[in-house]
Amino acid sequence: MATVGEWIEGARPRTLPAALAPVLAGSATAWYEGGFRLGYALLAFLVALALQIGVNFANDYSDGIRGTDEDRVGPMRLVGSGAATPAAVKAAAFGCFALGALAGLVLVAFTGHWWLVLVGAACILAAWFYTGGEHPYGYAGLGEVFVFVFFGLVAVCGTTYVQLGRMTWATLAASVAIGILACQILVANNLRDIVGDREVGKRTLATRLGDAGTRRFFALLSVLNVACCVAVAVLTTWWALLSLLMLVFLVPATRTVLSGATGKALIAVLKQTGFAELACSLGLFLGCLLR
């Protein structure tokens, strides 16, 4: 049986800023418009956190039973390492999805926006079919697109909407910024695994762009993210430029990627990019708070 520590590592805590960041960013623009509601924000965070951990366990299960984690460079996988049975990891994934669905239903009941149930269902389906099912879209090079949509646009705009009852242009700009950073986490992850993914036929965006192309893509996303943060400041308050504190983490991450680092050297990039996403969202929230 896997130990508690192994289960925690299997939940991939380095990716968890991707759950908190969109809630902070969405709450920032809600606060700016005078509609921030702490209870709704906490429920939105519980939904995002449950789905993030759920998708991590789902990926562990699906990649494990396919054998794509047998020669892994990154953190330990529960199924691939044999530490836990596929059934146990699958149950953990669906348990997280159920928790997220329950928190989402409570949020919908309080807000009265029942059409958001469909959005929640789409989020769970996207989480499972990233690597699950017969034709996982993560194996077709579409992972970054879905991460951008669901962990950026949907998560940030949804957080603002449940609090404010509407969305703003600033919310959209913030959602693009957070979505880009979430994409960069996946880009760095797939760059690290590019050799192994090619060997097992996993056609991620990295394997399609190639090593050099993926590195340039990561750098381009960094530039676009800065532009989006400036756009949020223009639409709200210049205090929102506190979001650029993310550059403390994003610049060294980009430098490492462009230096040609491979394998385990890219694990630090994942951590730095995760912190960059958290710093960006926290800066946006503090900026709107201090306006």
N, C-alpha and C positions, 0 to 999 in steps of 0.2 A: 504493500500500500504506500502511496505517496505521503510524504510528511507534510505538515502544515506549511513549512517553508517552501517545499516544492510546489504546493498548490498556489501559494502567493506568487512565486516566480512564474508559474504557468499562467497566472492572470495578467502577466506582463505589466507591472506597475509603471514602467517607463512610458507607456502609452496613455496613462490615465489623465494627464493634462489635457488630452484631446476631448475628455468628457467635461471638465470644468471650464475650459476656455470659452466655448460657445455660450455657456450660460452667463459667464461674466460679461462677455461682449454684448449679448442681447439685453442683459439687465442694464448695461451702461446707457444704451440709447433709450431704454424705457425710463431710466432715472432722469435723463436729460429732458425728456418730454413730460416729466412729472407723474409718471405712471408706475414707478417701481413698486412691486409687491413681493416682500421677502418670502412669504409662504409659497407663492407660486414659483418663485425662483428656485427654492429648495426642492420642490417637487420636480421641476424640470431637470435639476441636477441629478436627482435620484434616477430619473428615466435615462439620462445620458450615461451615467456611471454604470447602470445595470446593462445597458446595451453594449457599452464599450468592453466590459469584462466578458459579456456573453459572446461577442464576436471573437474575442481572443481565444476563448475556450472552443468555440465552433471551428476556428481555423486550426487549432491544435488537433482536434478530432479529425477533421476532414483531411488535412495534410498527412496526419499520422496514418490513417487507414489506406491512403494512397501510396505511402512509402516515400513521400517527398521530403520528410524530415530525418531520414536515416543518416545522412551525412550533413549535419547542420553546423553552420559557423556561429550563429547567434545564441541567445539564451536557450536554456533547456526547454524542450517540449515534453509534456507529460506522456502523450501516446507514443511519440517517436522514440523516447528514451526507455519506454517500458515501465515508467514509474507508476502509471495509472492505466487502468483498462479503458479502451475506447468507450465502453458503455458508461463508465463513471464520468468521463470528460464530457460526453454528449449530454448526460443528465445535468451536469453543472451548467452547460451552455443554455439549455432550455429552462433551467431554473432561473437563471439571470434574465432571460427573455420574459419569463412569466412575471418576475418582480418588476421589470420595466413596464410591462403592460399594465400591471395593477396600479403602479404609481401614475401612469398616464391616464388611466380611467378615472382615478381620483381627481387629477388635475382638470380633466374634461368635465367632470361632474360639477366642480366648483365654478369653472368659467362658463359652462354652457355651450362651448364650441364643439359640438358633437362630431362635426365633420373631421376634426383632428384625429378621430379614431382611425380613419382611413390612412392618414399620414403615419400614425404609429404602426399600423399593420405593414405599411410599405417599408418602414425602417427595419422591422424585425425580419421581413423577407429578404431585404438587402443584406442584412447582417449574416443570415444563414447561407444565402446563395453566393456569397463572395468566394468561398472555397467549397461549399456544399452542393449536393445535387449532381446530376450527370454532366451538366454543362456550366460549371462555375465561371462567373464573369471575371473573377480575379485571374483565372488561367488564360483569359483572352485579352489581357492588356487593358481592361476597363476598371481596374481597382481604383486608380486615382480619380477617375470621373465620379464614381459613386461616393468615394470619401469626400470629395469636394462638395457634392450635392448634399449628402446626409449629415456630415460632421461640420459642414460650413453653412451653406444656405438654409437648409431645413432646421438645424439645431439653433442657430443664432436668430433667424427670423421667427421661428416658433417660440423661442423664449421671450422675445419682445412682444409677440402677438398675444400670448396668454396674459401678459401683464397690462399691456396698453390697449389691446383690442384692435390694433392696426399696426402696420409697419411703416417705416420711414426710409428715405434715401440713405440716411446715415446707417440705418440697420443693414441695408443691402450692402453698402460698402464694407461695413464691419464683417458681415458674413463672408464676403469674398476674401478678406484678409485672413480670417480664421480658417476658411476652407483651404486656402493656399498653403498655410502652415501645416495643416493636417495632411495635405498631399505630400508635402516635403518629408514628413516622417515616413510615409509609405515609400516614397522614391528612394530615400536613404536605405530603408530596409531591403528593398528589392535590388538596389545596387550592391549591397553587401552579399546578397544571395544569388547574384546573377549567374555565376558559374554553375552552382548546383541546380538552379532552376532550368538552365539550358539542358543539363544532362537528363533531367526527368521530364522534359517537354513542357514545362510550365512557362507559358508565353506571357510573361508580365510585360508591362510597358518598358521596363529596363532592358529585357532581352530583345525587345523590338527596336528600341532606340540605339542599343549598343552601349558599351561602357562610356565612351567619350560623349555621346549624345545625351546620356542620362546625367552626366556631370554638368553639362551645359544647361540642361533643363532645370536642374536644381538651382543653379546660379540665377537663371532667368526668373524663377519663381521668387527668389529672394528680392530681386529688384521690383517685381510687380507688387509684392507685399508691402514694401515701403510706400509705393505710390498709393495703395489703398488706404494705408494708415493716414497719409496726408489728406486724402479725400475725406475721411471721417472727420478730421480736424476742421477742414473747411466747412463742412456741413453742420458741425456742432460748435466746438470750442477749441481754441488752440491748446488748451490744457490736454486735449486728447493726444497730442504729440508725445505724451508720456509713454504711449504705446511703442515708440521707437527705442525704448529701453531694451526691447527684444534683440537689438543689434549686438548687445553685449554677448549674447549666445549665438545669434544667427551668423555673425561675421566669421567667428572662428570655425563654425560648422561648415560654412560655404568654402572657407579657405582649405579646410581638410578635404572636402570633396574634390575641389579643383586641383589639389596637390597630387591626386592619383591614389589616395589611400584605399586599401582593399581589406576584405575580411574583417577581422576583429577590430581593426583600427576604425571602422565605420560605426561600431557600437556607440562610441562616444558622440558621434554625430546625431544618432537617434536621441540620446539624452539631451544634448544641447538644443536640438530642434524642438523637443518637447517643452523644455524650459523657455525657449523663445516664444512658443505659442502661449504659454501661461503668462509670460511677462507682457506680451502684446495685449492680451485680454484684460489683465490686471491694470495695465497702464490706461487703457480705454475707460475702464470703470472709475479709476481714481480721477482721471481727467474730467469726466462728466460730473463726478462728485464735487470737484473743486472749482467748477466753473463760476 
